Amino acid sequence: MAELNQPLLSTSYSDIIDEIELSSFSPSESTRDQKENRVEPAASDDNTLPPGKDYHLFVSYSSEDRTEANTIRQHLEERFYLKCLYYERDFQIGRNIDENITEGLQKSVKTLVLLSPFFIQSHWCVTEAREACKLSFTDMENHNVIPVLLRPINKDLPPFLSSYVYIDAQKEMDVARKIYEAFIHPGIVDPLQMSKSGKVRLRRF
């Protein structure tokens, strides 16, 4: 999206989310064994959209990451039959960008967030991610966020993204399949539950 120098968070929302900190997470041996032995379901072309939804995934990405984003989108649509809202193709021309974002998120089952240094510097990207996280936190049964780290980020993530599990694109042989697996198993990348100390940690999926 276009890069604009505007505030990323409203004061009230930031104050609430900033209280979420990070603590350790170490999966047990049984958890790792279950993950390794899990059988991935075959992709199906019968991915029926629920009522009121037009897309499986709203793809949020920086225009600087267009090449990677488009490759991922093509794999998701052609191999896994997931209909993606891709703003350069699907946003309505002549309509306000905010309206395109709001309606697009509401009509998508989940949001795919493609993180990179360019992403967190973009006002519109952060806006999309923030609104998707709001939907996820308030209506988790109907909207989930799937973060993918395209390349290392040398600064802190926006607070509202810090509690999510992410897919590391640089360490996965098949990023699209990993996204598809997260799509059909939404609990894998939902915000982590807070520990007794009231802290959570971002961890890799």
C-alpha positions as CSV (number, residue, x, y, z in Angstrom):
1,M,0.0,0.0,0.0
2,A,1.1,3.6,-0.2
3,E,3.5,4.7,2.5
4,L,2.2,7.5,4.6
5,N,3.7,9.1,7.8
6,Q,0.7,8.9,10.1
7,P,0.2,7.6,13.7
8,L,-0.2,3.9,13.8
9,L,-2.4,3.5,16.8
10,S,-5.0,5.5,18.7
11,T,-4.0,6.3,22.3
12,S,-6.8,4.3,23.9
13,Y,-6.2,1.1,21.9
14,S,-2.4,1.3,22.2
15,D,-2.6,1.7,26.0
16,I,-4.6,-1.5,26.3
17,I,-2.5,-3.6,24.0
18,D,0.9,-2.3,25.3
19,E,0.2,-4.1,28.6
20,I,0.7,-7.4,26.8
21,E,4.3,-8.5,27.3
22,L,6.2,-11.6,26.3
23,S,7.2,-14.6,28.3
24,S,8.8,-18.0,27.4
25,F,7.0,-20.8,25.6
26,S,8.6,-24.2,25.3
27,P,6.5,-26.9,23.7
28,S,6.7,-30.3,25.4
29,E,8.1,-33.4,23.6
30,S,4.5,-34.7,23.2
31,T,3.5,-31.4,21.6
32,R,6.4,-31.7,19.1
33,D,5.6,-35.3,18.4
34,Q,1.9,-34.5,17.7
35,K,3.0,-31.7,15.3
36,E,5.4,-34.0,13.5
37,N,2.9,-36.8,13.2
38,R,0.0,-34.7,12.2
39,V,-1.4,-35.6,8.8
40,E,-2.0,-32.6,6.5
41,P,-5.4,-32.9,4.9
42,A,-5.5,-32.8,1.1
43,A,-6.4,-29.5,-0.5
44,S,-9.9,-29.5,-1.9
45,D,-11.6,-27.3,-4.5
46,D,-14.8,-27.4,-2.4
47,N,-13.7,-24.6,0.0
48,T,-17.2,-23.3,0.4
49,L,-17.3,-19.8,1.8
50,P,-19.6,-19.2,4.8
51,P,-22.6,-16.8,4.4
52,G,-21.6,-13.2,4.1
53,K,-18.0,-14.0,3.1
54,D,-16.6,-13.4,-0.4
55,Y,-12.9,-14.3,0.2
56,H,-11.0,-16.9,2.2
57,L,-8.1,-14.6,2.9
58,F,-7.5,-10.8,2.9
59,V,-3.9,-10.5,1.9
60,S,-2.2,-7.6,3.7
61,Y,1.2,-6.7,2.3
62,S,3.5,-3.8,1.4
63,S,3.8,-2.8,-2.3
64,E,7.5,-3.3,-1.8
65,D,6.9,-7.0,-1.2
66,R,4.6,-7.3,-4.2
67,T,6.6,-10.1,-5.9
68,E,6.5,-12.4,-2.8
69,A,2.9,-11.5,-2.1
70,N,1.8,-12.3,-5.6
71,T,3.6,-15.6,-5.7
72,I,2.0,-16.7,-2.4
73,R,-1.4,-15.6,-3.6
74,Q,-1.0,-17.6,-6.8
75,H,-0.1,-20.8,-4.9
76,L,-3.0,-20.3,-2.5
77,E,-5.5,-19.8,-5.2
78,E,-4.2,-22.4,-7.7
79,R,-3.1,-25.2,-5.4
80,F,-5.3,-24.8,-2.4
81,Y,-8.4,-23.1,-3.9
82,L,-8.4,-20.3,-1.4
83,K,-9.9,-17.1,-2.8
84,C,-7.7,-14.2,-1.9
85,L,-8.6,-10.5,-1.6
86,Y,-5.5,-8.9,-3.3
87,Y,-5.8,-5.1,-3.1
88,E,-4.1,-4.3,-6.4
89,R,-6.6,-6.6,-8.1
90,D,-9.7,-6.5,-5.9
91,F,-10.1,-3.0,-4.3
92,Q,-12.9,-1.0,-5.9
93,I,-11.5,1.8,-8.0
94,G,-12.7,5.3,-7.0
95,R,-13.7,4.1,-3.5
96,N,-12.2,5.4,-0.3
97,I,-9.2,3.2,0.8
98,D,-10.5,2.9,4.4
99,E,-13.9,1.7,3.1
100,N,-12.2,-0.9,0.8
101,I,-10.2,-2.2,3.8
102,T,-13.1,-2.3,6.2
103,E,-15.4,-4.1,3.8
104,G,-12.7,-6.4,2.6
105,L,-11.8,-7.5,6.1
106,Q,-15.5,-8.1,6.9
107,K,-16.0,-10.2,3.8
108,S,-12.9,-12.3,4.4
109,V,-12.7,-15.4,6.6
110,K,-9.2,-14.6,7.7
111,T,-6.4,-12.1,7.2
112,L,-3.0,-13.1,5.9
113,V,-0.4,-10.6,7.2
114,L,2.9,-10.6,5.3
115,L,5.4,-9.0,7.6
116,S,8.6,-7.2,6.6
117,P,10.5,-4.0,7.4
118,F,8.5,-2.3,4.6
119,F,5.2,-3.6,6.1
120,I,5.7,-2.0,9.5
121,Q,6.7,1.3,7.9
122,S,3.5,1.5,5.9
123,H,0.6,3.3,7.4
124,W,-2.0,1.4,5.3
125,C,-0.4,-2.0,6.1
126,V,-0.4,-1.3,9.8
127,T,-4.0,-0.1,9.6
128,E,-5.1,-3.3,7.9
129,A,-3.3,-5.4,10.4
130,R,-4.6,-3.4,13.4
131,E,-8.2,-3.7,12.1
132,A,-7.8,-7.4,11.4
133,C,-6.5,-8.0,15.0
134,K,-9.4,-6.0,16.4
135,L,-11.8,-8.3,14.6
136,S,-9.8,-11.4,15.8
137,F,-9.8,-10.3,19.4
138,T,-13.5,-9.3,19.4
139,D,-14.9,-12.1,17.2
140,M,-12.3,-14.9,17.2
141,E,-14.8,-17.5,15.9
142,N,-15.4,-15.5,12.7
143,H,-12.0,-14.0,11.9
144,N,-8.4,-15.0,12.5
145,V,-5.0,-13.5,11.6
146,I,-2.2,-15.5,10.0
147,P,1.1,-13.7,10.2
148,V,4.0,-14.6,7.9
149,L,7.4,-13.2,8.4
150,L,8.8,-12.6,4.9
151,R,12.2,-11.3,6.2
152,P,13.7,-10.2,9.5
153,I,12.4,-7.1,11.1
154,N,15.0,-5.1,13.1
155,K,12.5,-3.2,15.2
156,D,9.6,-4.1,17.5
157,L,6.4,-5.2,15.9
158,P,3.3,-3.1,16.6
159,P,2.0,-4.2,20.0
160,F,-1.2,-5.7,18.6
161,L,0.8,-8.2,16.6
162,S,3.2,-9.2,19.3
163,S,1.0,-12.0,20.8
164,Y,0.7,-14.0,17.6
165,V,2.4,-17.1,16.5
166,Y,3.9,-16.6,13.0
167,I,5.1,-18.6,10.0
168,D,8.8,-17.9,9.1
169,A,8.9,-17.8,5.3
170,Q,12.7,-18.0,5.2
171,K,12.7,-21.4,7.0
172,E,9.8,-23.1,5.3
173,M,10.1,-25.1,2.1
174,D,6.5,-24.6,1.2
175,V,5.1,-21.4,2.6
176,A,1.7,-21.7,0.8
177,R,1.1,-25.1,2.3
178,K,2.0,-23.8,5.8
179,I,-0.5,-21.0,5.3
180,Y,-3.2,-23.4,4.1
181,E,-2.5,-25.6,7.2
182,A,-2.9,-22.6,9.4
183,F,-6.1,-21.7,7.6
184,I,-7.8,-25.0,8.3
185,H,-6.4,-25.2,11.9
186,P,-7.1,-21.6,13.1
187,G,-6.0,-22.3,16.7
188,I,-2.4,-22.7,15.5
189,V,-1.8,-19.0,15.0
190,D,-4.4,-17.4,17.3
191,P,-3.1,-15.1,20.0
192,L,-1.5,-17.1,22.8
193,Q,-3.2,-17.4,26.1
194,M,-1.7,-15.3,28.9
195,S,0.5,-17.1,31.5
196,K,-0.1,-16.8,35.2
197,S,2.3,-13.9,35.2
198,G,0.1,-12.1,32.7
199,K,2.7,-12.3,30.0
200,V,2.8,-13.9,26.6
201,R,5.5,-14.4,23.9
202,L,5.5,-14.4,20.2
203,R,6.6,-17.8,19.0
204,R,7.3,-19.4,15.6
205,F,4.9,-21.9,14.1
